[in-house]
Amino acid sequence: MGTIGENIRLINEEKNRIAASVAGNAEHPVLLVAVTKTRTPEEINEAIDAGITDIGENKVQEVVDKFDHVKPVRWHLIGHLQTNKVKYIIDKVCMIHSVDSMKLAKEIDRRAQQHGLTMDILIQVNAAQEESKFGITTGETKQLILDILEQCPNIRIRGLMHIAPFAENPEDVRVYFRQVKELYEECGRIQHPHLDFAYLSMGMSHDFGVAIEEGSNLIRVGTSIFGERDYSKKKEKGN
């Protein structure tokens, strides 16, 4: 591992190279969201100094704890979000990636209305139907989108998010990325003023290359930027 800045440069070079080689991606740069779970404000600020514009946190408490100690940056909530914690981050994050139920969508809508804002969200799809991960099935996705559009006027749906099963060989999960890309294209054709598909969030440190090849334009990378995490702590479901 190099320094945080060196790692970011290498990841940017790789993602840009892959995106440029894929038809349809060349004109739409892939957004790199640095995953800052367990990272200190000092580490995050070093990443920002190296050009990171967007960071993703898995836990609400980490957003709250770090928010005032990190340089100006766009915050994303990428982990599972409980309805009783929406109120703590509704005015702090630019997008919530992990919406997978009407119950959660309605609470986001309610809190957004209280703050006079429209919250951008992604629908989390669990294409492999892994029990250890959150997200809805591909078959449930379109109906959830339609229900949110009908009932949640303070939400704007910006696309889909997917976490593929872990595989030593990323080629083994290409099929799931492809399924979600097809779903993204289908759902993106829905006509509604609060649906503006711009982000297909797929790919992490070990599989972002294959994800980009299959159409991802937002990757969530932590380990390849900051190094290995301390996994002596209890692992959070779905992360």
C-alpha positions in Angstrom: 0.0 0.0 0.0 1.2 3.5 -0.8 0.1 6.7 0.8 -3.6 7.7 0.7 -2.9 10.2 -2.0 -0.9 7.6 -4.1 -3.7 5.0 -3.7 -6.4 7.5 -4.9 -4.3 8.4 -7.9 -3.9 4.8 -8.9 -7.6 4.0 -8.4 -8.6 7.1 -10.5 -6.2 6.0 -13.2 -7.6 2.5 -13.3 -11.3 3.5 -13.2 -10.8 6.1 -15.9 -9.0 3.6 -18.1 -11.7 1.0 -17.7 -14.5 3.5 -18.2 -12.9 4.9 -21.4 -12.7 1.4 -22.8 -16.4 0.7 -22.3 -18.8 1.9 -24.8 -21.2 4.4 -23.3 -19.0 5.2 -20.3 -16.4 7.4 -21.8 -18.4 10.6 -21.6 -19.7 9.9 -18.1 -16.9 9.7 -15.6 -17.1 7.2 -12.8 -17.6 8.8 -9.4 -15.2 7.6 -6.7 -16.8 7.6 -3.3 -14.2 7.0 -0.6 -15.7 4.6 2.1 -14.5 6.0 5.4 -16.0 3.5 7.9 -13.7 3.4 11.0 -11.4 6.0 9.5 -10.3 9.1 11.5 -11.1 12.6 10.4 -7.4 13.1 9.8 -7.3 10.2 7.3 -10.5 11.5 5.7 -9.0 15.0 5.4 -5.9 13.6 3.8 -8.1 11.9 1.2 -10.0 15.1 0.6 -6.7 16.9 0.1 -5.8 14.3 -2.5 -8.9 15.1 -4.5 -11.8 13.1 -3.0 -15.0 15.0 -3.3 -17.4 12.4 -1.9 -17.2 10.1 1.1 -19.5 7.2 2.2 -20.2 6.2 5.7 -21.9 3.0 6.8 -23.1 4.1 10.2 -25.1 7.1 11.2 -23.1 7.6 14.4 -19.9 7.9 12.4 -21.4 10.7 10.3 -22.5 12.5 13.4 -19.2 12.1 15.1 -17.0 13.1 12.2 -19.1 15.7 10.5 -17.7 18.8 12.2 -14.1 17.6 12.0 -13.9 16.9 8.2 -13.3 19.4 5.5 -16.1 20.4 3.1 -17.1 17.2 1.2 -20.3 15.5 0.0 -21.4 12.9 2.5 -23.2 9.7 1.4 -25.0 7.2 3.7 -24.2 3.9 2.1 -25.0 1.4 5.0 -28.2 0.1 6.3 -30.3 2.9 7.7 -32.8 2.4 10.5 -35.9 4.6 10.4 -35.3 5.9 13.9 -31.9 7.3 12.8 -32.9 9.2 9.7 -33.4 12.4 11.7 -29.7 12.5 12.6 -28.4 12.6 9.0 -31.2 14.1 6.9 -29.5 17.5 6.8 -26.0 16.1 6.6 -25.8 13.7 3.6 -26.3 14.5 0.0 -27.6 11.0 -0.9 -28.9 7.8 0.9 -27.8 4.7 -1.0 -29.6 2.0 1.0 -33.4 2.5 0.6 -35.1 -0.9 0.4 -38.6 -0.4 1.9 -41.5 2.0 1.9 -41.2 2.3 5.7 -37.8 3.8 5.4 -38.7 5.9 2.3 -41.7 7.4 4.2 -39.5 8.4 7.2 -36.9 10.0 4.9 -39.8 11.8 3.1 -41.2 13.0 6.5 -37.8 14.2 7.8 -37.0 15.9 4.5 -40.2 17.8 4.5 -39.4 19.0 8.0 -36.1 20.4 6.8 -37.6 21.9 3.6 -35.4 19.7 1.3 -35.7 17.0 -1.3 -33.5 14.0 -0.4 -31.7 12.1 -3.2 -31.8 8.3 -2.7 -30.7 5.1 -4.4 -32.7 1.9 -4.2 -30.6 -0.9 -2.8 -31.0 -4.1 -4.9 -29.9 -7.5 -3.6 -29.7 -9.3 -7.0 -28.2 -12.4 -5.5 -30.8 -12.5 -2.7 -28.1 -13.0 -0.1 -29.6 -13.3 3.4 -26.6 -11.6 4.9 -27.2 -8.4 2.9 -30.0 -5.9 2.9 -31.8 -4.8 -0.3 -34.8 -5.9 -2.3 -35.0 -8.4 -5.1 -34.8 -7.3 -8.8 -38.5 -8.3 -9.1 -39.6 -6.0 -6.3 -37.6 -2.9 -7.4 -39.9 -1.3 -10.0 -42.9 -1.4 -7.8 -41.1 0.1 -4.8 -39.9 2.9 -7.1 -43.5 3.5 -8.3 -44.8 3.5 -4.7 -42.1 6.0 -3.6 -42.8 8.3 -6.5 -46.5 8.3 -5.6 -46.3 8.7 -1.9 -43.0 10.5 -1.1 -42.9 14.0 -2.7 -39.8 15.0 -0.8 -37.6 12.3 -2.3 -35.8 12.2 -5.7 -34.8 8.7 -6.9 -31.3 9.0 -8.5 -30.7 5.3 -9.4 -29.8 1.9 -7.9 -27.2 0.5 -5.6 -25.9 -3.1 -5.5 -23.5 -5.0 -3.3 -22.4 -8.2 -5.1 -21.5 -11.4 -3.2 -17.8 -11.5 -2.4 -15.9 -13.7 -4.8 -12.1 -14.3 -5.1 -12.6 -13.9 -8.8 -14.8 -10.9 -9.6 -15.8 -12.5 -12.9 -18.0 -14.8 -10.8 -20.3 -11.9 -9.9 -20.4 -10.2 -13.3 -23.8 -11.8 -13.9 -25.3 -9.8 -10.9 -23.8 -6.5 -12.1 -25.3 -7.2 -15.5 -28.7 -7.9 -14.1 -28.8 -4.7 -12.1 -27.6 -2.7 -15.1 -30.5 -4.1 -17.1 -32.9 -3.2 -14.3 -31.4 0.3 -14.0 -32.1 0.9 -17.7 -35.6 -0.4 -17.4 -36.5 1.6 -14.3 -34.8 4.7 -15.7 -37.4 4.9 -18.4 -40.1 5.7 -15.9 -41.4 9.2 -16.5 -41.7 11.3 -13.3 -40.4 14.6 -12.1 -38.9 13.1 -9.0 -37.1 10.3 -10.9 -33.8 11.3 -12.4 -31.5 8.3 -12.8 -27.9 9.4 -12.8 -26.1 6.8 -10.6 -25.6 3.1 -10.8 -23.6 2.4 -7.7 -21.9 -0.9 -8.0 -18.3 -2.1 -7.2 -16.0 -1.9 -4.3 -12.2 -2.4 -3.8 -12.0 -6.0 -5.1 -14.6 -5.9 -7.9 -15.0 -2.3 -9.2 -13.3 -3.1 -12.5 -15.9 -5.7 -13.5 -18.7 -3.4 -12.1 -17.5 -0.5 -14.4 -17.3 -2.8 -17.4 -21.0 -3.7 -16.7 -22.1 -0.1 -16.5 -21.4 1.2 -13.0 -20.7 4.9 -12.8 -20.3 5.1 -9.0 -17.9 2.9 -7.0 -17.5 2.7 -3.3 -13.8 2.1 -2.3 -12.4 2.0 1.2 -9.7 -0.7 1.7 -7.8 0.2 -1.5 -7.5 3.8 -0.4 -6.9 3.5 3.4 -5.7 -0.1 3.8 -7.2 -3.0 5.7 -9.7 -2.2 8.5 -9.5 -3.5 12.1 -12.0 -6.4 11.9 -11.6 -7.3 15.6 -14.8 -5.3 16.0 -18.1 -6.9 15.4 -18.9 -6.9 11.7 -22.0 -5.0 10.7 -24.6 -6.9 8.8 -24.4 -6.3 5.1 -21.1 -4.4 5.0 
